[in-house]
Amino acid sequence: MHQYRAGGTRERRAFEYYFHKAGPLLSGVLDQDFWSGSVLQICRVEPVIWDAIISLSVLYERPPIHETMPWLLVNDPAEVRHQYHRDALVWYSRSLALLQQRIDHSTVEPMVALVSCILFIAIELLQGNRKAAKILYKEGAQLMASTTSTATMADTLEPMFRRLGTSVLITSESLEESIGLHLSLPYERFASIQEARNILYSIVAEVKTLNTDAKAYLRRTAYGQLHKVPALLAKQQRLRDRLAKWNHLFTYKFMHDPNSDGTIATLLMTYTSIFIETEATLSFDQSTYDAYESEFAQIIDLAPTAVAWTRNSEGKQPPFTFEMGVFFPLFVTGLKCPFPKLRRQALRYMLDAPPAQGLFMCTPAVQVVALLIELEENPDTFLPGQVSQLFDILDKPGHIPPAQHRTCDFSVSSVVDVEGNTRSWLNYTNCRYDEEGRAFFIEKRVSMS
């Protein structure tokens, strides 16, 4: 292949920004081989990758998602208002068209197609287009499953798609793609902290699957006595065993590595959150979480190190990270921890973290959880008229809510009326017991706009 040389001042500036700023910030500590390695090597000879990089760079420098009200992103991607964003989308369209042309003529290498897919997913996420990102993930996962793996694919791309698959599973409840998320634990030790992360993410996916199965079972058995089926209990025990072994291997290998303090803190936060979820997921009674105060406190104790680790030399957080980061453990703590000081601190750390982490956005998540906290602690309260006022909840001392007022499940829906106005709703579920001890659900909803 000949070396591809791109022209144009705006293109060169965009590439330089990626090289010096966006690439290193996307890389973090663990992913330099991809964002600052493979991507830069391939773009020298592949205009498909070059166009994707410069588009990603411009969107990363000024993310459209941070210029749009969060609730407007429930239905649609961010609105394009500036010429530099239009330039980025022109380059993105050019990259998509060229890749499709190469696919039609069977002249694209799988490695190029898969790297393009990752870059395209990042571009869509920076626009708030999660639906498009999930479609791209599905296409990439299918290609990955049907392609003979090379060393680079096995070491870098396959783990990235598995971790992305875990995030898709968290947000979608199910995963149809054929790429396997399950990874076996090593017998004696982790070969690297990357391996430890990849296996932990596979366990996160298993916990999410158990949680989804448990919710379905609990709903089927509502209004009747709960008898936990052997299959769910067996899954729970397998996860307990896998988590115990992961923690043993991780503690043995990495607990005294000062060069990975932030990564270690993030992984331990994630481990602790899914440990709690594994233990509590088969229970109707939300007071089950009361027994895990020390585990929730450990997550909060680790958070300052993990959040500080992603800051740049100027003390600022990157606007977007491709990986999930601290979002999941802090979200679980804010949502499920009944202790008011700890759950509020979790939300504060979410606001201090990178505002967009893969498929997740911290600010709207904090707004949702803050509203749920207010509804749990003060179920008869008159809710604030503006979502922004919900941040006042973080300044209240709060109290431990009764179990019957705690959130079992929730969702956010959004509709556009005939006048084009968007209205968002928070749908949530409480679990109650009748006089005979039978569990039942109460479905509620409140307006968020």
ZINORUR-V417026 format. One record per pair of residues at least 24 apart in sequence whose C-alpha atoms are under 10 Angstrom apart, sorted by the first residue. I is the first residue (numbers start at 1). J is the second residue. Records with the same first field share a line. If there is no record, write none. Layout:
I=J ; J
//
This chain:
1=44 ; 45 ; 46
2=44 ; 45 ; 46
3=42 ; 43 ; 44 ; 45 ; 46 ; 47
4=42 ; 43 ; 44 ; 45 ; 46 ; 47 ; 50
5=43 ; 44 ; 45 ; 46 ; 47 ; 50
6=43 ; 44 ; 47 ; 50 ; 51
10=54 ; 58 ; 84 ; 87 ; 88
11=50 ; 51 ; 53 ; 54 ; 55 ; 57 ; 58 ; 87 ; 88 ; 91
12=54
13=54 ; 57 ; 58
14=51 ; 53 ; 54 ; 55 ; 56 ; 57 ; 58 ; 59 ; 61 ; 88
15=40 ; 50 ; 51 ; 53 ; 54 ; 55 ; 56 ; 57 ; 58
16=54 ; 57
17=53 ; 54 ; 57 ; 58 ; 60 ; 61
18=53 ; 54 ; 55 ; 56 ; 57 ; 58 ; 60 ; 61
19=53 ; 54 ; 57
21=57 ; 60 ; 61 ; 312 ; 318
22=53 ; 56 ; 57 ; 58 ; 59 ; 60 ; 61 ; 318 ; 319 ; 320 ; 321
23=53 ; 56 ; 57 ; 60
24=312
25=60 ; 310 ; 311 ; 312 ; 317 ; 318 ; 319 ; 320 ; 321 ; 322
26=60 ; 122 ; 310 ; 318 ; 319 ; 320 ; 321 ; 322 ; 323
27=321 ; 322 ; 323
28=263 ; 309 ; 310 ; 311 ; 321 ; 322 ; 323
29=194 ; 259 ; 260 ; 262 ; 263 ; 309 ; 310
30=193 ; 194 ; 197 ; 260 ; 263
31=156 ; 160 ; 194 ; 322 ; 323
32=156
33=152 ; 155 ; 156
34=115 ; 152 ; 155 ; 156 ; 157 ; 160
35=115 ; 119
38=111 ; 112 ; 115 ; 152 ; 156
39=112 ; 115 ; 116 ; 119
42=111 ; 112 ; 115
43=112
46=95 ; 112
47=94 ; 95 ; 98 ; 99
48=91 ; 92 ; 94 ; 95 ; 96 ; 97 ; 98 ; 99 ; 100 ; 102 ; 108 ; 112 ; 113 ; 115 ; 116
49=92 ; 95 ; 96 ; 98 ; 99 ; 112 ; 113 ; 115 ; 116 ; 117 ; 119 ; 120
50=91 ; 92 ; 95 ; 116
51=88 ; 89 ; 90 ; 91 ; 92 ; 93 ; 94 ; 95 ; 96 ; 98 ; 116
52=88 ; 89 ; 91 ; 92 ; 93 ; 94 ; 95 ; 96 ; 115 ; 116 ; 117 ; 118 ; 119 ; 120 ; 122 ; 123
53=88 ; 91 ; 92 ; 95 ; 116 ; 119 ; 120 ; 123
54=87 ; 88 ; 89 ; 91 ; 92
55=84 ; 85 ; 86 ; 87 ; 88 ; 89 ; 90 ; 91 ; 92 ; 93 ; 94 ; 95 ; 119 ; 120 ; 123
56=88 ; 89 ; 91 ; 92 ; 119 ; 120 ; 121 ; 122 ; 123 ; 124 ; 126
57=88 ; 123
58=84 ; 85 ; 86 ; 87 ; 88 ; 89 ; 123
59=84 ; 85 ; 86 ; 87 ; 88 ; 89 ; 122 ; 123 ; 124 ; 125 ; 126 ; 127
60=122 ; 123 ; 126 ; 127 ; 318 ; 319 ; 320 ; 321
61=318 ; 319 ; 320
62=126 ; 319
63=123 ; 125 ; 126 ; 127 ; 128 ; 319 ; 320 ; 356
64=125 ; 126 ; 127 ; 128
65=125 ; 126 ; 127 ; 128 ; 129 ; 319 ; 320 ; 355 ; 356 ; 361
66=126 ; 127 ; 128 ; 319 ; 320 ; 355 ; 356 ; 361 ; 363
67=127
68=127 ; 128
69=364
70=128 ; 361 ; 362 ; 363 ; 364 ; 365 ; 367
71=364 ; 387 ; 412 ; 413 ; 414 ; 422 ; 423 ; 424 ; 425 ; 448 ; 449
72=128 ; 414 ; 415 ; 416 ; 421 ; 422 ; 423 ; 424
73=127 ; 128 ; 129 ; 130 ; 364 ; 414
74=128 ; 129 ; 130 ; 131 ; 412 ; 413 ; 414 ; 415 ; 422 ; 424
75=128 ; 129 ; 130 ; 131 ; 413 ; 414 ; 415 ; 416 ; 422
76=127 ; 128 ; 129 ; 130 ; 131
77=124 ; 125 ; 126 ; 127 ; 128 ; 129 ; 130 ; 131 ; 132
78=124 ; 125 ; 126 ; 127 ; 128 ; 129
79=127 ; 128
80=127
85=127
88=123
89=123
92=119 ; 120 ; 123 ; 124
95=120
96=120
110=140 ; 143 ; 144 ; 146 ; 147 ; 148 ; 149 ; 150 ; 153
111=144 ; 147 ; 149 ; 150 ; 152 ; 153 ; 157
113=140 ; 143 ; 144
114=139 ; 140 ; 141 ; 143 ; 144 ; 153 ; 157 ; 158 ; 161
115=140 ; 153 ; 157
116=140
117=141 ; 161
118=157 ; 160 ; 161 ; 164 ; 322
119=322
121=164 ; 322 ; 358 ; 359
122=320 ; 321 ; 322 ; 358 ; 359
125=320 ; 322 ; 356 ; 357 ; 358 ; 359 ; 360 ; 361
126=319 ; 320 ; 321 ; 322 ; 356 ; 358 ; 359
128=356 ; 359 ; 360 ; 361
129=359
130=168 ; 171 ; 358 ; 359 ; 360
131=359
133=168 ; 358 ; 359
134=164 ; 165 ; 167 ; 168 ; 171 ; 172 ; 359
137=161 ; 162 ; 164 ; 165 ; 168 ; 177
138=165 ; 168 ; 175 ; 176 ; 177 ; 178 ; 179
139=177
140=177 ; 179
141=165 ; 177 ; 178 ; 179 ; 180
142=177 ; 178 ; 179
143=178 ; 179
144=178 ; 179
145=177 ; 178 ; 179 ; 180
146=178 ; 179
155=194 ; 195
156=194
158=198
159=194 ; 195 ; 197 ; 198 ; 199 ; 201 ; 202
160=198 ; 322 ; 323
162=198 ; 199 ; 201 ; 202 ; 205
163=197 ; 198 ; 199 ; 200 ; 201 ; 202 ; 204 ; 205 ; 323 ; 324
164=201 ; 322 ; 323 ; 324 ; 358 ; 359
165=201 ; 202 ; 205
166=201 ; 202 ; 203 ; 204 ; 205 ; 206 ; 208 ; 324
167=201 ; 204 ; 205 ; 208 ; 323 ; 324 ; 328 ; 358 ; 359 ; 360
168=205 ; 358 ; 359
169=204 ; 205 ; 206 ; 208 ; 209
170=204 ; 205 ; 207 ; 208 ; 209 ; 212 ; 328 ; 359 ; 360
171=208 ; 359 ; 360
173=208 ; 209 ; 211 ; 212 ; 213
174=205 ; 208 ; 209 ; 212
175=205 ; 209
181=205 ; 206
182=206
184=242
185=242 ; 243 ; 245 ; 246 ; 249
186=245 ; 246 ; 249
187=245 ; 249
188=245 ; 249
189=246 ; 248 ; 249 ; 250 ; 252 ; 253
190=246 ; 249 ; 250 ; 252 ; 253 ; 254
191=253
192=250 ; 253 ; 254
193=250 ; 253 ; 254 ; 260 ; 263 ; 264 ; 267
194=263
196=246 ; 247 ; 249 ; 250 ; 253 ; 254 ; 264 ; 267
197=250 ; 263 ; 264 ; 266 ; 267 ; 268 ; 270 ; 271
199=242 ; 246
200=242 ; 243 ; 246 ; 247 ; 267 ; 268 ; 270 ; 271 ; 274
201=267 ; 270 ; 271 ; 324
203=239 ; 242 ; 243 ; 246 ; 271 ; 274
204=239 ; 243 ; 270 ; 271 ; 273 ; 274 ; 275 ; 277 ; 278 ; 328
205=274
206=235 ; 236 ; 238 ; 239 ; 274 ; 278
207=235 ; 236 ; 239 ; 240 ; 274 ; 275 ; 277 ; 278 ; 281
208=274 ; 277 ; 278 ; 281
209=235
210=235 ; 236 ; 239 ; 277 ; 278 ; 281 ; 282
211=236 ; 277 ; 278 ; 280 ; 281 ; 282
212=281
213=281 ; 282
214=281 ; 282 ; 283 ; 284
215=281 ; 282 ; 283 ; 284 ; 408 ; 409
217=282
218=282 ; 283 ; 284 ; 439 ; 440 ; 441
219=284 ; 439 ; 440 ; 441
221=438 ; 439 ; 440
222=284 ; 431 ; 432 ; 433 ; 438 ; 439 ; 440 ; 441
223=433 ; 434 ; 437 ; 438 ; 439 ; 440 ; 441
224=436 ; 437 ; 438 ; 439 ; 440
225=436 ; 437 ; 438 ; 439
226=282 ; 283 ; 284 ; 437 ; 438 ; 439
228=282 ; 283
229=282
232=281 ; 282
233=282
235=278
236=278 ; 279 ; 280 ; 281 ; 282
237=278 ; 279
239=274 ; 275 ; 278 ; 279
240=274 ; 275 ; 278 ; 279
243=271 ; 272 ; 274 ; 275 ; 278
244=271 ; 275
246=271
247=271 ; 272
260=309
261=302 ; 305 ; 306 ; 309
262=302 ; 303 ; 304 ; 305 ; 306 ; 307 ; 308 ; 309 ; 310
263=305 ; 306 ; 307 ; 309 ; 310 ; 325 ; 326
264=302 ; 305 ; 306
265=299 ; 301 ; 302 ; 303 ; 304 ; 305 ; 306 ; 307 ; 309 ; 326
266=299 ; 302 ; 303 ; 304 ; 305 ; 306 ; 307 ; 309 ; 324 ; 325 ; 326 ; 327 ; 328 ; 329
267=302 ; 306 ; 325 ; 326 ; 329
268=298 ; 299 ; 302 ; 303 ; 306 ; 329
269=295 ; 296 ; 298 ; 299 ; 300 ; 301 ; 302 ; 303 ; 306 ; 325 ; 326 ; 327 ; 328 ; 329 ; 330 ; 333
270=299 ; 325 ; 326 ; 327 ; 328 ; 329 ; 330 ; 332
271=299 ; 329
272=296 ; 298 ; 299 ; 329
273=298 ; 299 ; 328 ; 329 ; 330 ; 331 ; 332 ; 333 ; 336
274=328 ; 329 ; 332
276=332 ; 333 ; 336 ; 337
277=332 ; 336
284=403 ; 408 ; 430 ; 431 ; 432 ; 433 ; 439 ; 440 ; 441
285=403 ; 404 ; 406 ; 408 ; 430 ; 431 ; 432 ; 433 ; 439
286=336 ; 337 ; 338 ; 402 ; 403 ; 404 ; 405 ; 406 ; 407 ; 408 ; 430 ; 431 ; 432
287=336 ; 337 ; 338 ; 400 ; 401 ; 402 ; 403 ; 404 ; 406
288=336 ; 338 ; 403
289=336 ; 337 ; 338 ; 339 ; 403
290=336 ; 337 ; 338 ; 339 ; 400 ; 403
291=337 ; 338
292=337 ; 338 ; 339
293=337 ; 338 ; 339 ; 342
295=333 ; 337
296=329 ; 330 ; 332 ; 333 ; 334 ; 336 ; 337 ; 338 ; 339 ; 342 ; 343 ; 346
297=333 ; 337 ; 339 ; 341 ; 342 ; 343 ; 345 ; 346
298=342
299=326 ; 329 ; 330 ; 333 ; 342 ; 346
300=329 ; 330 ; 333 ; 342 ; 343 ; 345 ; 346 ; 349
301=342
303=329 ; 330 ; 345 ; 346 ; 349 ; 350 ; 353
304=349 ; 352 ; 353
306=349 ; 353
307=349 ; 350 ; 351 ; 352 ; 353 ; 354
308=352 ; 353
309=353
310=353 ; 354
311=352 ; 353 ; 354
316=352 ; 353 ; 354
317=352 ; 353 ; 354 ; 355
318=353 ; 354 ; 355 ; 356 ; 357
319=353 ; 354 ; 355 ; 356 ; 357
320=353 ; 354 ; 355 ; 356 ; 357 ; 358 ; 360 ; 361
321=354 ; 355 ; 356 ; 357 ; 358 ; 359 ; 360
322=356 ; 357 ; 358 ; 359 ; 360
323=356 ; 357 ; 358 ; 359 ; 360
324=354 ; 356 ; 357 ; 358 ; 359 ; 360 ; 361
325=353 ; 354 ; 356 ; 357 ; 358 ; 360
326=350 ; 353 ; 354 ; 357 ; 362
327=351 ; 353 ; 354 ; 355 ; 356 ; 357 ; 358 ; 360 ; 361 ; 362 ; 365
328=357 ; 360 ; 362
330=362 ; 366
331=362 ; 365 ; 366 ; 369
332=369
333=369
334=365 ; 366 ; 369 ; 370 ; 372 ; 373
335=365 ; 366 ; 368 ; 369 ; 370 ; 372 ; 373 ; 406 ; 407 ; 408 ; 409
336=369 ; 373 ; 406 ; 407 ; 408
337=400
338=373 ; 376 ; 377 ; 398 ; 399 ; 400 ; 401 ; 402 ; 403 ; 406
339=398 ; 399 ; 400 ; 401
340=373 ; 377 ; 394 ; 396 ; 397 ; 398 ; 399 ; 400 ; 401
341=394 ; 395 ; 396 ; 397 ; 398 ; 399 ; 400
343=369 ; 370 ; 373 ; 394 ; 398
344=369 ; 370 ; 373 ; 393 ; 394 ; 395 ; 396 ; 397 ; 398
345=394
347=391 ; 394
348=391 ; 394
366=390 ; 391 ; 394
367=391 ; 393 ; 448
368=410 ; 411 ; 412 ; 426 ; 448
369=407 ; 410
370=394
371=426 ; 446 ; 448
372=405 ; 406 ; 407 ; 410 ; 426 ; 427 ; 428
373=398 ; 399 ; 400 ; 401 ; 405 ; 406 ; 407
374=398 ; 401
375=401 ; 405 ; 406 ; 407 ; 428 ; 446
376=400 ; 401 ; 402 ; 403 ; 404 ; 405 ; 406 ; 407 ; 430
377=401 ; 402 ; 405 ; 406
378=405
379=405 ; 406
383=446 ; 447 ; 448
384=448 ; 449
385=447 ; 448 ; 449
386=448 ; 449
387=447 ; 448 ; 449
403=430 ; 431 ; 432
404=430 ; 431 ; 432 ; 433 ; 441 ; 442
405=429 ; 430 ; 431 ; 432 ; 442
406=430 ; 431 ; 432
407=431
408=441 ; 442
409=443
410=443 ; 444 ; 445
411=445
412=445 ; 446 ; 447 ; 448
413=445 ; 447 ; 448
414=447 ; 448 ; 449
421=449
422=449
423=447 ; 448 ; 449
424=448 ; 449
425=449
//
